[in-house]
Amino acid sequence: MLAVGWLARAAFILLSSPRARSTDVFSWITVAHELRAGENPYETTTFLNWPPLWLVVIWLLDHVSSALGISFFLTLRLFLIAVESGVVVLLYSFLARVAPDQARRIVIVGISLNPIAILLVCQHGNFDVLVGLTCLAGALAVGRYSRTRDAIMWLVGALALGLGALAKTVPLLLAPLLARGARLNGWPARWIALALFVGPALLGDAVILVLAPHAVVHNVLFYRSQPGSYGITGIARAIGVGAIGNGYSRVLFPLVLLAFEVAAVVMLSRRDLDTRRTLLLAALILFAIPAIGSGYAPQYAYWWLPLLVATYPLFDRGWRVLLLAFYVIAAATYIVEYGLLIDHGAFLIVNDHFKPGAFLNDAKLRFSHPTWLTVLRLPLFLASLAVIAGGVVRLLPAREPVSPR
């Protein structure tokens, strides 16, 4: 599985142009230059919108690339592939226990040869795979706690999610997963779990806040993803009711999300979730944020991808068919986007093997407009709604398919 994934990524790197890289990669290079010059990139750029883990990683990657004499982009790719390898190992170790006959095939198709995963780590170059790894680890640990009542596993889950929040704060939305353990364990364990869960992000943000208060407040604490080119906000903009989309983005969805989080914490503190529903709930929360939330970016796929792959053999045939259909639609959408959009790297436009014709150039210009980009992503949005609906149905306790081992 690892070898298959490495070979696929090596082939992509060798066949694609090194100029086919997303704007995020150029941002990380700029941040590395600022660090080399002794500047604070949180203050001198607007590229860092999260707690400081990624800042530290950029500094390390810059020094490693200089020591090895290779490009920063290649070093970045190798780092992300290494993190992704951790996802593969963790995912396989779980699936080999619950679905031994299918585990290898699921991981190879779902991660190793998945075009979405390849494009994200080899061309986009963002660090969302770190979020995917920590959220998968956290959900698996909490699922094990629900089986064994081993408080150590509950604390491990809190730590994994807390480390994920040091990269991007979105893992904090998985707080409902920890609610049952918080109810069953005593106050010493609760305080330790709270420190592990929110401590890393709070401490990291406190350090950068002291160094650049205005920039951190503006670029980190008030950062929101860009709406208007996908899903609800994109459709609203396309049909001329962008103000409604803005209201949904800025007011309605945050309120709904807050209400859901509170309700989920209360409900889950009173009942146990088995491992499969723990994984599914984590996947649906992280999936719904970009799918129906206030902003969208394609790199967010690695938040939910490992978790959804993990749920594939855990439920009924209808769920597997639904995930496969979504897989096909999502993979096709990502190939078109990353092949044509300059911001994403445009491997079909920026390449060393052939000159793009009029059709590709016309498509590149067309899909650079938010309305056309919304249209391109419409099948993905509709498929996402189907996955959310199907997942919610399977979270209900009344539905009881055969449990995995």
DRENPA-468877 format. One record per residue (C-alpha): residue in three letters; y, x, z. Coordinates in steps of 0.05 Angstrom, whole numbers, plus 5000, padded with zeros to 4 digits. Layout:
N
 resn    Y    X    Z
  ala    Y    X    Z
...
END
This chain:
405
 resn    Y    X    Z
  met 5000 5000 5000
  leu 5049 5055 5019
  ala 5027 5096 4958
  val 5035 5037 4912
  gly 5105 5023 4938
  trp 5126 5096 4935
  leu 5101 5102 4863
  ala 5138 5039 4842
  arg 5203 5064 4874
  ala 5195 5134 4845
  ala 5185 5103 4776
  phe 5247 5061 4784
  ile 5288 5121 4807
  leu 5264 5164 4749
  leu 5273 5111 4696
  ser 5340 5083 4718
  ser 5406 5120 4712
  pro 5434 5152 4776
  arg 5498 5117 4756
  ala 5465 5049 4766
  arg 5486 5040 4838
  ser 5522 4985 4876
  thr 5593 4989 4900
  asp 5565 4995 4970
  val 5537 5063 4953
  phe 5606 5086 4932
  ser 5632 5059 4997
  trp 5582 5100 5038
  ile 5602 5162 4999
  thr 5675 5149 5016
  val 5657 5140 5089
  ala 5619 5206 5088
  his 5680 5241 5059
  glu 5724 5211 5113
  leu 5677 5235 5168
  arg 5675 5304 5137
  ala 5751 5305 5139
  gly 5751 5286 5213
  glu 5777 5216 5202
  asn 5754 5150 5233
  pro 5727 5107 5175
  tyr 5736 5044 5215
  glu 5810 5058 5212
  thr 5818 5091 5144
  thr 5772 5045 5104
  thr 5751 4972 5104
  phe 5679 4988 5087
  leu 5648 4985 5157
  asn 5643 4914 5182
  trp 5588 4922 5235
  pro 5572 4960 5299
  pro 5568 5036 5290
  leu 5494 5049 5277
  trp 5505 5055 5202
  leu 5564 5102 5213
  val 5518 5150 5250
  val 5465 5144 5196
  ile 5516 5159 5141
  trp 5537 5222 5180
  leu 5464 5244 5185
  leu 5449 5229 5112
  asp 5510 5268 5090
  his 5488 5329 5130
  val 5416 5323 5107
  ser 5437 5319 5034
  ser 5480 5380 5042
  ala 5425 5419 5076
  leu 5373 5401 5023
  gly 5420 5408 4965
  ile 5407 5339 4938
  ser 5454 5281 4924
  phe 5476 5233 4978
  phe 5450 5175 4936
  leu 5380 5205 4932
  thr 5381 5219 5007
  leu 5402 5147 5020
  arg 5346 5121 4976
  leu 5294 5164 5012
  phe 5319 5141 5080
  leu 5316 5067 5061
  ile 5246 5076 5030
  ala 5224 5109 5096
  val 5250 5050 5136
  glu 5217 5002 5088
  ser 5152 5040 5098
  gly 5157 5021 5171
  val 5162 4948 5149
  val 5099 4956 5107
  val 5060 4988 5164
  leu 5081 4937 5216
  leu 5069 4878 5169
  tyr 5001 4903 5148
  ser 4980 4916 5220
  phe 4995 4843 5236
  leu 4964 4812 5174
  ala 4902 4855 5179
  arg 4887 4819 5244
  val 4904 4747 5223
  ala 4883 4749 5150
  pro 4841 4812 5138
  asp 4815 4791 5070
  gln 4885 4780 5043
  ala 4928 4829 5081
  arg 4930 4886 5031
  arg 4944 4841 4972
  ile 4998 4803 5009
  val 5035 4867 5029
  ile 5029 4898 4960
  val 5056 4836 4924
  gly 5104 4815 4978
  ile 5137 4883 4992
  ser 5108 4943 4954
  leu 5115 4914 4884
  asn 5168 4861 4899
  pro 5226 4870 4850
  ile 5275 4845 4904
  ala 5253 4899 4953
  ile 5254 4954 4900
  leu 5324 4936 4876
  leu 5352 4931 4946
  val 5328 4999 4970
  cys 5334 5037 4904
  gln 5397 5009 4872
  his 5437 4968 4921
  gly 5432 5020 4977
  asn 5452 4975 5035
  phe 5418 4980 5102
  asp 5393 4908 5113
  val 5322 4934 5112
  leu 5338 4960 5183
  val 5352 4888 5203
  gly 5287 4865 5170
  leu 5246 4917 5207
  thr 5276 4903 5276
  cys 5273 4828 5269
  leu 5200 4831 5247
  ala 5183 4876 5305
  gly 5221 4831 5354
  ala 5188 4767 5329
  leu 5118 4798 5332
  ala 5130 4823 5403
  val 5155 4754 5426
  gly 5095 4722 5391
  arg 5048 4768 5429
  tyr 5084 4750 5493
  ser 5070 4676 5480
  arg 4996 4693 5477
  thr 4989 4743 5533
  arg 5047 4729 5580
  asp 5057 4804 5583
  ala 5130 4811 5604
  ile 5133 4881 5574
  met 5124 4850 5505
  trp 5180 4801 5518
  leu 5225 4860 5537
  val 5202 4898 5475
  gly 5223 4838 5433
  ala 5291 4836 5466
  leu 5300 4911 5453
  ala 5279 4906 5380
  leu 5328 4850 5367
  gly 5382 4887 5406
  leu 5373 4949 5364
  gly 5377 4906 5302
  ala 5443 4879 5327
  leu 5469 4950 5332
  ala 5462 4952 5256
  lys 5486 4881 5241
  thr 5499 4827 5292
  val 5457 4774 5257
  pro 5394 4788 5299
  leu 5432 4759 5359
  leu 5421 4691 5327
  leu 5347 4699 5345
  ala 5365 4689 5418
  pro 5324 4624 5421
  leu 5260 4666 5412
  leu 5273 4696 5481
  ala 5288 4630 5516
  arg 5217 4616 5540
  gly 5210 4685 5571
  ala 5277 4678 5605
  arg 5253 4614 5638
  leu 5185 4641 5660
  asn 5207 4710 5685
  gly 5248 4726 5746
  trp 5320 4748 5750
  pro 5308 4823 5748
  ala 5270 4816 5683
  arg 5323 4769 5656
  trp 5379 4818 5669
  ile 5339 4875 5637
  ala 5325 4831 5576
  leu 5398 4812 5570
  ala 5419 4885 5573
  leu 5368 4904 5520
  phe 5387 4846 5475
  val 5464 4849 5476
  gly 5476 4917 5507
  pro 5469 4961 5445
  ala 5517 4920 5402
  leu 5567 4911 5460
  leu 5567 4985 5477
  gly 5572 5006 5404
  asp 5629 4958 5390
  ala 5665 4979 5453
  val 5667 5052 5431
  ile 5695 5038 5362
  leu 5743 4985 5390
  val 5774 5037 5436
  leu 5783 5085 5378
  ala 5812 5036 5328
  pro 5828 4969 5361
  his 5865 4934 5305
  ala 5818 4956 5250
  val 5755 4937 5289
  val 5782 4869 5308
  his 5801 4854 5236
  asn 5743 4887 5198
  val 5686 4878 5247
  leu 5697 4821 5297
  phe 5729 4774 5246
  tyr 5687 4796 5187
  arg 5655 4740 5146
  ser 5614 4744 5082
  gln 5648 4724 5017
  pro 5640 4650 5000
  gly 5649 4617 4932
  ser 5595 4644 4887
  tyr 5531 4614 4915
  gly 5505 4550 4944
  ile 5549 4499 4978
  thr 5614 4538 4974
  gly 5601 4561 4903
  ile 5586 4490 4879
  ala 5648 4464 4915
  arg 5690 4516 4880
  ala 5658 4503 4812
  ile 5672 4428 4814
  gly 5744 4438 4837
  val 5738 4421 4911
  gly 5743 4491 4938
  ala 5783 4467 4998
  ile 5723 4428 5021
  gly 5680 4489 5013
  asn 5729 4530 5053
  gly 5728 4478 5108
  tyr 5652 4480 5109
  ser 5653 4556 5111
  arg 5705 4565 5165
  val 5695 4505 5210
  leu 5635 4460 5198
  phe 5579 4510 5189
  pro 5600 4554 5249
  leu 5601 4491 5292
  val 5533 4468 5267
  leu 5504 4538 5278
  leu 5531 4540 5349
  ala 5502 4472 5364
  phe 5435 4492 5335
  glu 5433 4556 5376
  val 5448 4519 5441
  ala 5398 4464 5426
  ala 5344 4513 5406
  val 5353 4555 5469
  val 5346 4492 5512
  met 5286 4464 5475
  leu 5248 4530 5469
  ser 5258 4547 5542
  arg 5214 4486 5558
  arg 5157 4497 5508
  asp 5116 4553 5480
  leu 5115 4573 5407
  asp 5053 4606 5380
  thr 5059 4670 5339
  arg 5060 4637 5271
  arg 5115 4588 5290
  thr 5154 4644 5324
  leu 5153 4683 5259
  leu 5170 4621 5218
  leu 5228 4602 5263
  ala 5256 4673 5260
  ala 5248 4673 5184
  leu 5283 4605 5176
  ile 5342 4623 5220
  leu 5355 4688 5182
  phe 5340 4653 5116
  ala 5388 4595 5128
  ile 5448 4639 5145
  pro 5458 4663 5073
  ala 5424 4603 5040
  ile 5467 4547 5070
  gly 5517 4588 5110
  ser 5590 4607 5102
  gly 5578 4667 5058
  tyr 5525 4699 5014
  ala 5506 4769 4991
  pro 5441 4786 4956
  gln 5425 4845 5002
  tyr 5414 4796 5059
  ala 5346 4782 5029
  tyr 5316 4837 5071
  trp 5334 4799 5134
  trp 5281 4746 5120
  leu 5235 4777 5069
  pro 5185 4811 5116
  leu 5182 4750 5161
  leu 5169 4702 5104
  val 5115 4748 5076
  ala 5083 4749 5146
  thr 5080 4672 5147
  tyr 5045 4667 5079
  pro 4973 4663 5104
  leu 4989 4627 5170
  phe 4999 4556 5144
  asp 4970 4509 5093
  arg 4962 4516 5018
  gly 5026 4477 5004
  trp 5066 4530 5042
  arg 5034 4585 5002
  val 5049 4550 4936
  leu 5121 4538 4958
  leu 5130 4612 4976
  leu 5100 4635 4910
  ala 5146 4589 4870
  phe 5205 4615 4909
  tyr 5182 4686 4898
  val 5182 4677 4822
  ile 5251 4645 4821
  ala 5282 4695 4869
  ala 5252 4756 4833
  ala 5278 4731 4766
  thr 5347 4718 4795
  tyr 5351 4787 4826
  ile 5328 4822 4763
  val 5383 4787 4723
  glu 5436 4800 4776
  tyr 5420 4873 4786
  gly 5411 4883 4712
  leu 5478 4855 4692
  leu 5528 4856 4750
  ile 5569 4920 4754
  asp 5581 4910 4829
  his 5505 4910 4839
  gly 5492 4971 4795
  ala 5476 4937 4728
  phe 5414 4978 4709
  leu 5411 4943 4641
  ile 5484 4960 4626
  val 5490 5028 4660
  asn 5430 5066 4632
  asp 5412 5130 4596
  his 5360 5102 4548
  phe 5394 5050 4504
  lys 5462 5020 4489
  pro 5469 4948 4513
  gly 5482 4901 4456
  ala 5531 4845 4449
  phe 5486 4795 4484
  leu 5480 4837 4548
  asn 5554 4854 4548
  asp 5572 4781 4540
  ala 5525 4761 4596
  lys 5555 4816 4640
  leu 5625 4788 4630
  arg 5603 4716 4638
  phe 5566 4725 4703
  ser 5622 4766 4733
  his 5659 4699 4741
  pro 5643 4662 4807
  thr 5629 4596 4772
  trp 5577 4626 4724
  leu 5548 4667 4781
  thr 5539 4602 4821
  val 5503 4572 4760
  leu 5458 4633 4755
  arg 5440 4627 4828
  leu 5431 4552 4828
  pro 5355 4553 4819
  leu 5351 4603 4876
  phe 5394 4558 4920
  leu 5351 4496 4905
  ala 5288 4535 4917
  ser 5317 4559 4983
  leu 5330 4488 5005
  ala 5258 4472 4990
  val 5234 4531 5032
  ile 5278 4510 5090
  ala 5254 4438 5086
  gly 5181 4460 5081
  gly 5189 4508 5138
  val 5221 4457 5184
  val 5164 4409 5172
  arg 5114 4463 5192
  leu 5152 4479 5255
  leu 5139 4409 5281
  pro 5082 4407 5332
  ala 5050 4345 5299
  arg 5027 4387 5240
  glu 4966 4427 5260
  pro 4931 4465 5204
  val 4875 4512 5220
  ser 4900 4569 5264
  pro 4891 4641 5242
  arg 4850 4688 5284
END
